[in-house]
Amino acid sequence: MDSIVDENRLGTMKFGIGQPVPRSEDPKLLRGEGAYTDDTNLDGQAYGVMVRSPYAHGILNGIETADARAMPGVIAIFTGADLEAAGLGTMKCGLPLKNRDGSPITYVPRAALATDKVRFVGDPVAIVIAETAAQARDAAELVELDIDPLPAVTDARAAAASDAPQIYDAVPGNVALDYQYGDTAKVDDALASAAHVTKLSLRNNRIVVNAMEPRSAVGAFDPASETYTLHVGCQGVFGMMNTLAKQIFDIAPEKMHVITGNVGGSFGMKAGAYPEYICVLHAAKALGRPVKWTDDRSGSFLSDCHGRDHDMTAELALDADGRFTALRITGYGNVGAFLSAVSPMMPTLNTLKNSNSVYRLPLIEVATKAVFTNTTPITAYRGAGRPEANYYMERLIETAARETGIDPIELRRRNLIQPAEIPYAAANGMNYDSGDFPTILAKAVEGADWDGCEARKAESAKKGLLRGRGVGCYLEVTAPVQQEMGGIRFEENGDVTIITGTLDYGQGHWTPFAQVLHQKLGVPFEKIRLIQGDSAELIAGGGTGGSKSIMASGGAILQAGDIVIEKGKKLAAHVFETAVEDIVFQNGAFEVAGTDRTIGIMELAKEARTRSDLPADLPKDLSVAHIFDNAPSAFPNGCHVCELEVDPETGTVRLDRYSMVNDFGTVVNPLLVEGQAHGGIVQGFGQALMEQTLYDEEGQLQTGSFMDYALPRAADVPNFSFATHAVPATTNPLGAKGCGEAGCAGSLPSIMNALVDALAPLGVKHIDMPATPEKVWAAIQAAKAA
């Protein structure tokens, strides 16, 4: 018994919750042994290539395919008419959002292939199937589209104007959702009576997601079982299965088998169904052979859903003591040509939920419109409205500090929610369950060597450079957990498999999930395996998104572990011929209380599988398939501090110092959490200073390749100083708060506040993202001329 206990204690010290365990999957991935969708090849497969609209807006009169069909190797060409004739359904946005008058959001179903109009450059109108990918590409170039071009509009504010081109007859004014929350009259009064009001126009630039792995899909159909199989990179196979089965193909979910292997990045973009997935599944059934489609990078720029793209006006009211009295955010969110599953949420509900941040705020109003345009559809992108909302609030605070003459740290201190006020009912309807915001701000200021900045500024000035520093406090409202599977399967070979419906697309789920199970049950860490990407293995699954995976799957694993323990006590009582009440479980072993009689959990699992004398009323193995029902949102928060230098001669910006203090609640694996923060910061840096998606007046994408679209590189950022001040959440069994998207929420405001701080002595009061060298230089010249 002692050796078992000692072994498990040592293992927990090394692999338990809170330990910086390296990612288990990395050796395989670094050896090039990952299995991505494009690595999947099925016997007899054909290849599909999409035909896309070259116009942003137009009437689709017809599609001429005769020349393409005559090309070598061409097997078939399917159009929207073929999909309609097959009775396929449409992609829908199911968010139960309402307009300010109480009417529901205007849902516009999207067919996989256009039949009446094309609404953005890249809108798919047909799929060509051939024996090889090259033959399919050649034939696709010969498909002729008869399109009468129409005027296009690519800007949300312009699209909502009375004279804008109408993208849908059923959506006058192109407004899908006219959202409003808050007491307008009270906010009006607060703004009118305020000692000071800060008002800013803020652009949140459109982002091309540019995941490392382009999208790919392989569809197959088995006529014997009448089952479709889709190999696809996604963020959750259970949700993808249900969407395709119920919305599109009108079949029982068990007749739609979705398989996902390794996924090379997503950030929200690969969560939902895309037209290509529907097309390859339809073609596979129609042709009686598998069909594979893989995008290229140029196609990805057009066809992958984009992120962000908001145009907001934000107002913050302060009293004579610098206390916040009201916040109002109005404006427009561009949702593109179609509603994705979540696109209306970012500029509306998520702006509301997150703009309150860590501050005491009596009144808030968010009145924003989600607007159709002739652009690539928008979907969630790392944070999905949360970084945007924190950016609006922090830019307001920094500007208000400058306008009122109050020190920016002091202004924040005066308005922070205090620990004694928590639980805190925020004006936006959120109920904060935990947090210590003043301590985090204090630690962040200390960790950034705040007082040493003046000396560093003088050193920068000697080099002819401007130095600025900026703070970005943030609070995120994570997605709530609805249902998630916690499966624990004891395998015959001695492994233990976790089965859960979140999905790793770069986060490294295997290791922290194994740490949770290892600490709960004492199962040897090296024996733990993970299944997430096979819909046939799941009984529930919320997928990965909204920074909830460890809360969802971690909670599910803990609860499933409790069930394993209860089953094990019954079995151990039988083995030891004693009462169940006499069995205790600790350190990975079942023992008879007060004796030295003990059996390890792995040995007991083997006993259950192999013994033939177990009574009928006893479990025959320790495996569990459990559903973790729900957990409300959590509230990760923190403070980032950035220092940067600006070359006024060129407008070039260089990040010099970057530090942060975060509250992610219980941290299962600090190594992975810090890595997630780094990734989010760099993506925020890219949006703040580099990334810019531009369309011309005709709706043509001007930034359609890496020749025109800049992404950050490792050399562009300094080393990050990372610290944690954890206040465990009370809303989930682990006490975790989620960390995957918080880096963006802190980096957008801290970087942009630092930039404005550097330029303020020249008279620059605000600059919109992305602050490219050209834009920074132009702002400096304009300030000099003023």
N, C-alpha and C positions, 0 to 999 in steps of 0.2 A: 504493500500500500504506500509506504513512504516514497519509494522510487517513482511510482506513478504520480503522486502528488508533486514531488519535486520537479519531475519532468514537465508537468503541465504548468507549474508556476514559472519555471524558467522560460517556457514557450510563450506564456502570456506576457512576460516582461519584454520579450523580443518581438512578438508578433501581435500583441493585443492592441486594444483601442488606445490611441495616443502615441503609438510608435511610428517612426519615420521609415516604414518598410518600403523598399524599392518595388516598382511595378513588376508584377509577375510576368506580364506578357511582353515586356520590352526585349528580352533576349531574342525571342522568336521574330519580332518585328524588325529588329536591327539586323538580323540575318537575312532579311528579305523573304521570310517564310509566312508572312501574313496572307490571308485569303480574302481578297476583296471581290466585289461583284464582277468586275471585268476579268478576274481570274477564273470565273465559272464558265465552263463550256460543256454543253450537253450533246449527246450523240444526235447527229442529224440536224443540228441547229442551222437555221437561216439567219440572215442579218437584216436589221431594219435601219433606215435612215429617214429622218423627218424632213418634210418639205414645209418651209416656213414663209410667212408673208414678208415681202420686202417693204411693205408699206405699213405705216403706223395706224392708218385708219382708212377704211374703204369698203365698198360694197363688193362682196364676192359673188360674181355672176356665174362663174363656172371654172372647172378644173379639167384641162385637157391632158390625158395620160397616154394616148395611143403611142406616141414616139417612145416614151419611157418604157412602156410595156414590151416594146419590140427589142429592147436592149438585151445583150447577152446576160444570162443568169437571172433575169428578173422573174420572180415567181408570182408576185401579186402586188397590187397597189390598193390601199384602203383609204377612203375619204370619210368625211363626216356623215355622208349619206349612208355609207355602209354600216357605220356604227349605230346610226339611228334605226336602220332596218333591222339590226340585230337586237334592238330593244334595250341598248345600254343606257344607263342613267347618266346623270351629270354630277360634277363636283360641286359641293355646296359649302357655304360657311354656316356653321350651326350655332354661332354665338347668340345668346338670347338678349342682345342689347336693344335698347329702345331709344327712339328719338325724344327730343325734349317735350313733345306733345303727347308722349305715351304710346305712340304707334311703333310697331316693330321696325327694325332695320330693314332696308330694302335688299332682299336677297336676289341676286341675279345668278341663276345656275350657269355653270360653264361646261360646255361639251368638250370632250377631249380633242376634237378636231372641228374647226370653224365651218359653219355652213352658210351663214347669212352675211356676216361682216367680219373683217379682220380689225383688231383693235390695238395691236402693238406690233412693232417690228420684231419678228420672231414668233408670232402667233402661229401655231401649227395647223396646217390644213390637210395634210396627207402623210402617210407613211409608205415608203417603198421597201418591199421585201425582196431580197436577192440571195443568191448562193454565197456571195462574199460581200464583205463590207465595202470593198472598192467598187464592185458592180452596183451595189445599191446607191452609193454616192454618185456615180456617173449617171445612173438613170434618174435620180432625183433632180439633177440639174436640167433634165429635159421635160420635167413636168411644167406645163404652162398654166399660169393663173390669170384668169380674166377678172381684174379688179378695177373698179372705178374709184380712184383715190378721193378721199374726203379731207377737209382741214383737220389738223391734229392739234391737241393741246397736251402739254407734258407737265405743267406746273399746277399744283392743287389750287392755289388761290385764283389763278387765271381760269381754271376749269369751272370754278364755282360762280364765275361772273355771268351776268345775264346774256351776254353775246357770245359765250363760248360754244364750240362745237359740241353737239349732244352725242354722247357715246352710246347711250341706251335710250330708246324711246320711253321705256318704263321708268326712267330715272331722270326726271326733269331737274335741270341744274347740276347734274352729275354728282349730287350729294347722296351717298349711300346711307350715311348716318349723321344726323344733326344732334349731337350729344350735349347734354347740359346737366351739371350737378351743382347744387349749392343754392343759397338764398341770394338771388341777384340784388334785391333791394337792400339787404343788410350789407352786402359787400360794397354796393354803391355808396352807402352812408359811410362805411369805414374808410373808403378811399377819399371821399369828399372831406371828411373831418380829420384826416391824418395830418400829423405834423410834417411828414415827408412821404412822398410816393416816388419809388423808383420804377421806371418803365423801360423795358427793353424789347426790341424786335430780335428774335432768335431763330436762326436757321439750323436745323439738324439735317446735315447733308445725307443724300442717298448713298448707300454702300452696295457694291457688288461683293457678294460673300466670298467668292474665290476659295472654296474648300480645296484642299490639296488633291483630293480624289474627285474627278468629275463624276456626275451621275451616270449610272448604268443600270440596266435591267435585263433579266433573262426570263421570259415567260414560257410556260409549258402547260399542256392540258392532257389529262389521262381520261380517255373516253370510257374506260371500264369502270372507274370510280367516279367519273364526272367531277374530277377535282382539278382546279387550277393550282399551279405552283409558280410563285414569283420569287426570284432571287433579286434582291434589291438592297441598296444601302439606305437605311432609314433610321429613325430615332425611337422606334418601337413597333415590333412586328404585330402585336395584338391589336393596336389601333389601326395599323395599315390593313390588316386582315378584315377588320369590321367595316372600314370605309369602303374597300373594294367590293366586299361581299354584299353589303346591305345597300349602299348608295348606287353602285355602278352596275354590278352583275345580277343583283336580285337573287342571290343564292344563300343557302345556309352558311354561316361563317366557317364551319368545318370543311366546306368544299373549297375554301380558299386558303392555301398553304403559303405562308410568307416566310422566307428564310433570309436572314442577314448575317453576313460574316463580319470581317473587319470593316470599319468605315473610316475613311480618311478625312474626317472633319465634316461638320454640318452647321453648327452654331444656330440651329433653328430652321435652316433652309431645306433640309431633307426630311422634315417631319411629316409633311402631308403627301397625298397622292399627286402625281403629275400625269399629264396626257400620255406621255410615252409609255408609262406602266400599263395603262389601259389598252393602248394600241398593241403592245407585244402580246398581252394575254389574249386579246381578241384574235390576233393573227395566228397565234399558236393553235387555238381551237379550230379556226377556219381552215388552216393548212395541214393540220395533223402532224406538226413538228415544232420543236422549240424555236423561238425567235429571240435574238439578242440585239440589244441596242446599247451603244455607248457614246456619250457625248464627247466632243472635243472642246478645247478651251474657248474657242470663239463661240461655239454654241452655248456654252455655259454662261458667258456674259449676257446672252440674250434670253435664255430659257430658264435659268435658275432664278427663283424669286430673289428680289433685292431686299435691302433692309433700310430702316430709318425713313428719311424724307418727310420732315415736318417743318411747318412755317408758323411760328407761334409769336404772340405778343404776351409778355408776362409783366404783371404789376404787383409790387409789394408795398403795403402800407405800414408805416412805422409811427409810433407815438413819440412824444417829446423825449422820452427816455430811451428811445431806440428799441422798443419792444414791438414785435410784429403784431399787427392787428388784422390783417387780411391779405390773402393771395388770390389773384385772378389770372387764369391762363386762358387765352382765346386763340383761335387760329385754325389751321388746316393740316390734315394728314393725308398724304398722297398714298392711295392704296393700289395704284396702277390700274390696269385694264380690267381685272377681275378680282373678286374677293377671294383671298386664300382663307384657310380655316380660321386664322386668327388676326388677319390684317386690320380690321376695324378697331381692335382692342388697344393697340399701341398708342395712337394719338388721343384716345378717349379715356377708357377705364383705367389703363395702366398709368397714364399721365396723372390722373386723379390719385390713384393709390400711392404713388411714390413721391409726388412733389411735396407732400407734407414733411417728409424726411425726418430728421431728429429734432425738429423744432416745435416749440409751443406755438400753436397757430389757431386762434379762435375761429376764424372764418376762411373758407376756401370755396372758390368757384372755378370750375373747368367747363368751358363752353367751346367745344371744338367740333369740326366737321371732318368726316372721313370721305374723301372725294375720289371719284374715278378720273383717270387720265389715260392717255394713249402711251403708256409705258409698261415695261415688264412689271408683273404683279409684285407686291410687297408681301413679305411674311416676317415672322419673328427673326431677329438677328441679335445675338448675344445680349440679353437683357430685355429685349422686346418691350420698350417703353420705359423701363426702369432707369437706365443711364440717361435717357433723354430728360426725364422729369427731374432727376437730381441735378442735371446740368442747368436746367432753367432756374432752379431754386438757388444754386450756388453762384451763378452769374449775377442774379439779382442781389444777393447778400453782399458780394464783393463790390458791386457797383454802388449799392446803398452805403457801404462803409466809406467809400471814396467821396461820395456826394455829401455825407453828413459829417465827415471828419472823425468818425468813430473808428478806432482800431478794428480791423477785420476779425481778429481773434476775440476781442472783447465783445463785438457785436454778436458773434455766434454764442459766446458764453452766456450772455444775457437772455438768450432765447432758447437755449437747449432745454429739452425735457429732463427733469431731474429724476434720479433713481427713486426717490420717495413718491413720485407721481405715477409710477408704473405699478400695476396695469394702467395704461393710459388710453383713453378713448379719443382718438384723433378726429379732427374736423372732417376728414375724408371718409369716415366710417370704419377705419381700421382700429383694432384694439391691440396695442403693443403689450406683449406679455413679459418682456425682459429687455434688459439693456442698461448700460452705464455710459451714456454719451459724454458727460463732462470728463470722466477719467480718460476716455479714448482721445478726446481732443487734447487734453493736457499731455498725455504720453506721446501723441503725434508731434506736438510742438517741441517737446523736449528731444525726441528722437531725431528731429530734423535739424537740430542745432540752430534753432530760430535766431538766437541772439548773435550767432556768428555770420549771419547773412550780410550784414553791412560791410564787414571786412572782405568778404568774397565779392561783393558788388564793386568795391574799390579796386580789387584786383582785375575784375573784368573790364572796368573802365580804362585801366592802364593799357589794355589790349585793344581799346576802341570798341568794346562790346557792351551791350546793355544787359543787365541781369535782372530777372524778375523771379518772384516766388509766388506760389498760389496754393490755396487750400481747397480741398474738395471733401467736405463731409458728405456722407451718403447713408441712406437706409433703403433697403430693397424689400419689397413685399414678394416673397417667393410664391410660386404656384402652390395651391393647396393639394394635398394628397387625397385622391378619391379612393381608388381601389388598386392594390398592388399585390402580386403574388409573392409569397414566401414559401418556396419549395425547398425541402432538404431531402436528398435522396442518398441513402447508403448503398453504394454499389458493391457488386459481388467481388470486384478486384480490390476492395479496400478503400477506394476513393469515396469522397463525399461531395455530392454535386449540389450547388445552390442553383435554384431555378427561379428566375424573377423577370418581370416584364419591363424594367428599365432597360436602356440599351447604351452600351459604351461606344461612343464615336470619337474617342480620343481621351476620355477622362481617366481611364484606368480603373474601372469598377472592380475588377477581379480582386485586386489586393485589399482595398478597404472593406469590401463585403466579406472576404475571407477573414479579415481581422475581427469583424463583428462576430462571425460564427465561431471562430477559434476561442475568443474570450467567453462567449456564452456557453459553449458546450465542451471546450477543451479538445476539439477535434484537431489533429495535427495539421498545422498550416499547410505543409507541403502536399497534403492529401486532398486539399479542397479544390474543386473545379467549379466553373460557372457556365450556365446556359442562359442566354437572354434572347438569342436571335432566331428562335424556331417557334412559330406560332402554334404548332401542334403540341408543344410541351407546356403551353400556358393555359391557365384557367382564368387569368386576369392579367392586366398590364397597362399601366398608365404611360409607359414610355419615358424617355428622358427629355426634360425641358422644364424651364422655370426654376432651376437650381433646387430640385427636390429629390434627386435620386437617393442620396444617403438617408434622407428622412423617410422616403417611401420604402425602398428595399431594405434599408437598415432596420426600420421598424418592423417590416414583415419578417425579416430573419429572426429578430428577437422574439417576436410572438410565436413563430414556428418553433423556435428553440424551446420555448416553454412547453409546447405540446409534445415535442420529442422527450423532454424530461419526464413528463407525466406518463407517457407510454413506457419509457424506460424503467420507471419505478415499479410499474406493474410486472414487467418482465423480470426485473431483478428480484422482486419479492418471490416470484415463482422459483427462480434459480436458487435462491437462498432459503426457500421454504419458510418464509416469514411473512408478516403482515406488511401491506403496502405502507402503512403509517410508520413502520420502522426504517424505511429506506430514505436516505438522504442523498442528495447529489451535490458534489463539490469537486472543483479542480479536475473536471473531466471524468469522474468516476462515481458509480453508485455504491453505497456502502450501507451496511447494517449499523444503525446508530449505536455507538458505544462499544463496537467490536472492531476487529481487524479484518473482517470479511468484506472484500471489495471487488468490484469488477469495472474495468474501464469501459467507456462508452463504445469504443471501436470493437472490443471483445464482445460486448453485449449485443451489438448489432450483428456480429457474425453468428452468435448463439441463436438469435432470433431467426436468421435465414436458414440455419442448418439443422436445428433441432426438430425432430419429428414428434416429440411428445408434448407439445404445447397445447393446453386446453383451447377449445374453440373460442372462448371469450377473451383470449389474450391476443394482442397484436402480433402479427407474424414478421413484422420488421419495424424499424424505428422511423421509416420515411414519413414525411408529412407534406401535404399540399394545402397550404393555408392562404387565405386572402386577408390582408391587412386592410381594414375597411376605410379609414380616413384619418386625416390629420389636417388641421387648419394651416394657414400660411405661417411662415416664420419670418423673422425680420433681421437678416444679417445687416451689419452696419459697420462703419469705420471712418477713418480720416486719412486722406492721402495728402502729402505735401511734396510739391514739385519745385525745383529751381532750374532755370534754363538761361541760356545766353542767346542774344539776338545780334547778328551782324547788321548794323543799320545800312551798310553800303550795299548789301545783297539781299537782305530780308531773310537770310538763312537762320533757322532756329535749331539750337542744339540742346537737348536735355542733358543737364549736368549732374543733378542729384535728385534722387527720388526715394521717399520713405513712406511707410504706411503702418497704421495700427488697425487691426480688424477684429470684430467680434463675430465669429462664425459658430458660436455655441460650442458644443462638444466637438473637438477636432479628432476625427478617427485616425487620419494619417497626415501629420503636418508637412511631410515632404510633398505629397500630392496637392495639398491645399495651397501651399506656397507656389507650386507650379501653375495651378489654376489662376491664382492672382496675377502672376507674371503674364500669362497669356492674355488675360482680360485687359491688363494695362497696355500691352503692346497693341492690341486691337483698338483700344481707345486712342492711343497715340496716333495710329494710322488714320483714324477718322478726324482727329483734331488737326493734324498738320499735313496730310498727304492725300487721302482718298477722296475722289470727286467723280461722281457719275454725271455726265453731261449729255443732253439731247439737243439737237438743232430744232429749228422751227417746224420742220416736217416730221419730227419724231424719230429721227435717225440717231442711234446711239453713237456719240462721238468718242467715247472712251471704251472701246470694245476689245481692247487687248492690253497686255502688259507694256506695250509701247506707249500707251496713252493713260494707263491707270497705275498709280504708284502704290506699292505695298511696303510696309516697314520691314527692315532687316535687323538682325541681331546687333549689328554695329551702330544702329541708329539710337540705341537706348543705353543708359548706364546700368550698372548693377543696382538692384533694388534692395532696400532695407525693409525687411518684413518682420512684423511683430504682432502678437496676438494678445488680446485682453478678452478672455472668454467669459460670457455670462450665458450658461446653458438655457436653451429654450424650454418652455414648459408645454409646448404644443405637440411634441412627438416623443416616443420612448427613448430615443438616443439623446435628446436635448440638442440636436444639431440644427443649424440654421441655413446650410447651403452656401456654396462659395463660388460656383462656376462662372457667374456673370458679374460679380461684384467689382472685379478689376476695371471693367468699363465704366461702372457708375462712379468710381473714384477718380479715374484718370481723365475723363473728359473735362470736368470742371477744374481740377487742379492744374492741368496743363494750360487750359485757356485762361484761367485766372492769372497764372504766372506770366503768360505772354502779355496780357493787358497790363500787368504790373510793370513789366519791363518797358513797355511803350508809353505808359502814362506820362512820364516826364516830358515826352514830346507832344502831348496833347491828344493821344489816341485813347478813346473811351471804350471802344468795343470793336471787336473784329470777329466775323463769323467763321465757322469751320467750313472747309479746311483752310487753315492759315498757311497756305503755300508761300514760298519765298516771294513770288510775284505779288501776292495779295498783301503780305506784310510790308514789302518795299513800297507798294502803292499807298498803303495807309500812312506810312511814315512821310512820304512826299506830300500827301494831302494835308496832313497835320502841320507840316512845315509851311505850306502855302496859306493855311487858314489865318 
